Amino acid sequence: MRLTSEKQIPRKIQACAHAYQLGIPRIVYDPRGSSRLSLFLSPLAFIVSALIVGAYVTFYDQIFSWWPLWQSLMVLGIGVAWFLIGLWMLVPALLIPSLRVFLCPKGLIYQRYSCDVIRWQDIVQLEKTLKVDHGSLSLSSYRLLRSDGTAFLLDSDLPHLDRLGGFMEREVSRHLLPQALAKYEAEASLTFGQLEVSPTGLSLQQGRYRLPWSQYERLSLDDTTISIYGYGDSQPWVTLSLSGLPNVWVFKGIIEHATKQARVPLSESSPILSQYPQSLQLALYAAGETISFGALALNRTGIYLNDGTRFLPWDQIASFGIGEHEIIIKCGDTHHELYTLPLWTITNPPLLAQITDYALFQQYL
């Protein structure tokens, strides 16, 4: 990697950047160090090969003719092997051009045999691959998928690949996240590898495992893994390697947006209740209406949890408490069952407390 001035940029690259309006290339990622090393080591291999073969020919009568045939041929084979090693290092360095990547304000120029332009807004998928190195995971490569279906690989031969990857992740997320949010708002499901995000929650392995937003607590992201935790769980609901997981930062942005939506005030999330004062809302409950409080809904028959997947009749509820961070519902007389919900998933807790007090009081009449 090296910073460049406009005069240091090859004219072909300047013309390409100007034609596609990418801006002036500022950084070049060029793995020439490894190519120069090959060009330096291959002549040494040829020299070693020449010395071994020369010694074999020169001293054959005095030394090697007395050896068993297989031993003398082994010496000659070692000399030939050194020649092949030198050839193996020299040919790729001369015939296969090394990859160079030019970082521009509005995209990348990917140069090997030709110049390929990759605009930030044309990248539809970005993922990185990790490899095991001395017992730990390290960055191996980045893979870019352009909107026309062309894939580009940036491997660890490029210097400072982690820095380039971080820059690409920010730029790609900046362009892809608004599109992903628009799809989410249209109630479409978004797929990120094994994970799927929808307005109802998260799912894994094509819906085999589900985590509703009412049970979601937090996301933990480091350099190698992503972990998702359910509310109150010490162990993650799932931990996945970032290796091969596409558009990780877009996924993180969608999660943050979804949890913020879950915190929308009641007046915005439930228009029917905002039409009435609290005294009349009790009358709605008494009239048999189902009243929603985000992750929880209730009517005269009982309480519905997790989008209606769990129903608790009033006569089975022993206590209902609203704490500082969560709602705790205790069921049963002898074998108690506890249900907890994060308080941030509930809208208008004061009204919820008033209606549940009224409902539980009716059970004692």
Secondary structure, 3 states (H helix, E strand, C coil): CEECCHHHCCHHHHHHHHHCCCCCCCEEECCHHHHHHHHHHHHHHHHHHHHHHHHHHHCCCCCHHHCCHHHHHHHHHHHHHHHHHHHHHHHHHHHCCCCEEEEECCEEEEECCCEEEEEHHHEEEEEEEEEEECCEEEEEEEEEEECCCCEEEEECCCCCHHHHHHHHHHHHHHHHHHHHHHHHHCCCCEEECCEEEECCEEEECCCCEEEEHHHEEEEEECCCEEEEEECCCCCCCEEEECECCCCHHHHHHHHHHHHHHHCCCHHHHCHHHHCCCHHHHHHHHHCCCCEECECEEEECCEEEECCCCEEEEHHHEEEEEECCCEEEEEECCCCCEEEEEEHHHECCHHHHHHHHHHHHHHHCC
